[in-house]
């Protein structure tokens, strides 16, 4: 491993993701197989998710997996529907997935209760095994990331994504997806050694940037944009490669750097086209997919499209804590934030 992880908890914890992913797979393999068989025997009409922050970005990744592999629509339900508005939800014959590091946020708990009362099968991907959310869900699958002392989530985000990949693989029964899920720990290990610092070092004086992706990489783009904000106090906006060429294109130019992430699947062409168009308009563009006028980010060739965005996040995590320090901030204790945010 060539990247430095010393000096910050964020870097050290992110480097633990491959080992945590191995534990997650071994511990939950039988439970995912059982859940997959249950869903094949009684397919839900639709799927809803409940999460905030990094957990919600993992749910976006999971949305694309479930919709493309299984054809079931997936929608995110705002927790305030239950906690603020007290709405009774009709979720009969549906699957409800709650994703949380702490499993303690009151609004997520209220929505999980409402989903259960509304007739949904409730599933929880939760890191804190002693949390009320674990006890509440019909099927509770521990992430097993271990403690995270840095306020910014890293390994728990990656394991939340892996949980969605395992769910989709076992539900669909796809040998290809099952193999992809099993490959994640080794792929993350390889991604640790890819150096994204040259790209992120150029952002030390930046005032803002765009992060773009599409499909399974859109969740990664959202997660990267959040990490720029919370660790480095750098305003970043995430866009789909299809959306960025509309109104946001008016902002591109030499003063707006762009980070493009992506995977080699049906969405790759549109990501490349957007990155190339932005580069032609003068923005410095670092891209995980090759393209004219862009600068290449180091990536692992030949990965399954569902695994590639996770590896790109892993490499990104190993550099973003260095960006925070270079900009004069502590990535482990961002201003105004706490580890557990108890929204109501």
N, C-alpha and C positions, 0 to 999 in steps of 0.2 A: 504494500500500500504506500503510495507516494505522497498522499496528502496529509497535512498536519491536522491532528485532532486535539492537540494539547491546548490548554489555556481556556477553553470554554466547555461548559457542560453540553451545550448544543452539539458541538462537534463530536464529543465523546459518545453521546447518546445516539446520534445519527449513525455512528460507526458500529453500533451494536445491532443494527437492524438485520443483517444477514443471519446472525445467530438466533435472534428473536424469531425470525421467519421460520427457521428450522423447527424451533420449539412449537410454534403456532401450528404448523402443518402436522407434526407428529401427535400433538395433544388433541387436535380437533378433527383429524381425518375421519374417524368413525362417526362423530356427530354430524359432520357435513354429509357423509354418505347417507345417514339415516334421514336427515332433513331433505336431501335431494330426492330420495325415494318417496318420501311423503308428498312432496310437491308434484312429482310426476304422477302419483296415484290420484291426487286431488288438486289439479292445477288451479291457482288463483286466477280470478278474472283480471286483476291488475295488481300493481305493487306500489306502495307508498313508502317514502323514507322520511326520517326525522333526524336532524342533526344541525349543528352550527359550526362555523369556523372551519378548521382543517377537516373535521369529521364530515362536514357537508361537502367539502371538495372530494373526499373519498366516495361519498354517495353519488356525486356526479359521475365519477369514474364507473361506479357500479351500475348506474343508470344505463350508460352506453353498452356495457357488457350484457346486461339482462335484455335490453331491447333488441340488440343486434343478434345475440345468440339464441334467444328464446321467443322473441316477438311479443313479449308482454309489455304494455306501456308502464312506465315508471314515473311517478310524480312526487315532488317534494311538498310536504304539508307544513305550513307555518305553525310552529308551536303555539303562537298566540291564539290560533283558532280555538284551542281548548282552554289555555291558561287565562287569557284575557276575555275572550268572547263567550266562553262556555258553550260552544256549539256541540250539538250531538252529531256525531259522524256516522254515516252509513257506509261501513267498510265490510259488509258481508262478502264472504268468499274472496277475500283479498289477503295479500301478504303485506305486513307492516314491518319495516326494518328501522330500528333505532340505533344510531351510531354515536358513541360517546367515550371520551377518555375517563371521565370521573363517574358517570352514571348518576349524578346527583343534582343536575340542574332542574329546578322545580318545573319549568315549562315543558321540558322534554318528558318528565315523569307524568305530568298531567295529560299530555298528548298520547303517551303510551297507554295510560289508563283509558282514555277515550277510545283509542283504537281497539283495545281489547273489548270494551263494552259495546263497540260498534260492530263486532263480529269478525274482526281480523285475526289471523294467526300472527302473533307478535314474536319477532326475532330481535335479539340484541347483540350487537358487536361492541363489547365494553372492555375497557382495560382494568378498571377497579373491580375486582371480583367480589368485594364486600359491599358493593353499592346497591341502593334500592332498585335501580333499573335491572340489574342482573336477576334480582328476586322476582321482579314484576313480569318479565317476558316469558312467553310459553317456551321458547327455545333461547337459551342464553349461551353465547359462544365467547369465551374469554379471548381477548387479543393476545395476552401474554407478553406484552412489550416490556413489562417491568417498570420500575419507577422512572419517571421523567422529572428531573428537578428544574430543567430549563422551562421557562414559561412557554416558549414556542415548541409546539409538538413536532416531532420528527419520526421516530420509529413507530409511534402509535398511529401516525397517518399511514405509513407504508403498510402496517399490518392490517389496518382497516380496509385498505385497497385489496390486500391479499385475501381477506375474508370474503369480499365481494367476488373475487376471482374464483375462490374455492366454492362458494355458493353456486355461482353460475356453472362451473365445471361439473359439479356433482348433480345439479338439477337437470342440466341438459344431457348428461351422460356422455359428453363429447370427450373422446380419448385425447384429442388434440389440446383441448382446454385443460384437461386433467394433467397432461404432461407439462403444459405451460405453467400451471400452478406449482408443480413439483420443482420446476426449474428456477423459481424465483430466488431462493436463498443463494445459490451459486451465482446467479446473474447479479444480484445486489453486491455480492462480494467482489465481483469483477468491476462493478461500477464505482466502488470506493476508490479505485486507483486512477480513475479518469479525472484529469485536472481541468476544472471549469474556472479556476481562479483567473487565468488571463482574460476571460470574458468579463467576469464580475469586477475585476480590478479597474476596468475602464469606467465603471459606474461610480467610483469614489466621488467624483465631483458632480455627478448627475443630479438633476432636480426631479426627474420622473422618467418613466419608460412604459412601454407596452410589453405584455407577454401574450403570445398567441399560440393556439393549438386548435385541434378539432377532433371530435370523436373521443376516444379514450384518453387522449392527451389534453383535452380541455380542462379536466379536473386538475391535472398537473399544472397547467397555466394558472388556474385560480390559486392553487396552493403556493406557487412561486411568488405571485403578486402579493399575497398576504404576508409571506415571509420577508419580502423586501420592506413592507410597511412596518411590521412589528419588530424586526431585528435591527434594521438599518435606517429607519425613519426616512425611507425613500418611497415616494408615491409611485405605485405601479398599478396599472389597470390591465386586467386579463380580458381578452376577447377571443371569440371564435374566429378562425381564419376567414369564415364567410361573413361575419358581422363587421370585422375591422375595416373592410373595404367600402363600407357605407360611410356614415358620418364621421367616425373616428379618423378616417384617412386625412381629413382636413388638418390634423395636428402634426402629421409626420413631416420630417425634415431633419437637417443636420443636428439639431438640438434634442432630438427625441430618439434615444436608443431603443432597439426592439430585440427581444429574446423570443425565438420561435422554437417550440418543441413539437415533436410529432412521432408518428409510427408509420411503418411501411404497410399501409392498407389502402382501402378505397379513398380515405381522406387525405392521403399524402399529397396528391396532385394539387389540391386546393390550398394546402398549407404552403407548399413550395411557391405556388403562384402569388399568394399574398405576400410572402416574404420577399420574393423577387420584385414585386411591384413597389413595396415599401422601400426597398434598397434603391430602386431606380429613382425614387423621389428624394433621395439624399439621406435617409436615416441609416445609421450604422446598425446592421442586422447580424446577430449571432444566431445560427440556426443548427438544430439537430438533424435537419434534412438538407442535403446538398442543394444549392441553388445559385443561379447567376447573381453576382454582386453581393453575396452573403459570405460571412466568415463561419467556418465550420466549428461546431461544438464537438468535442470528443464523445463518441457513442460506441456501443457494442453492436457489431454487425450481426445480422441473422437472427435476432430475437423475435419471438412471437409478438405480434402487435399489441397484445394485452400486457406484455411484460416490459416492453420498451419504455413507456412513460414512467414506470416505477423506477427503472434504472436511471433515467434522466433526473428524476427527483433526488435519488440517492447521491448522484454526483453533484447536483446543485447544493444539497444540504452541506456537503463537505467544503463548499466555497463560501456560502452566504454568511457563515459566522465570521469568516475573515473579512468580508466586506463591512460588516457591522463594526468590527474593531478598527478597521482602517478609517471609517467615518467618525470614530470617536465614541461609539456606543457599546454598551454591554448587551450582547445578544441573549444572555440568560435572564436578564431582568429588564425587559422593555418598559419604558415610561408608561405609567397609567394603567398597567395591565396586571392581572393576577392569574395564577395557574388555573384555578377553577372559577368560572364565571357563572354565577347563579342567577340567570335571567328568569323573569316571572311572566 
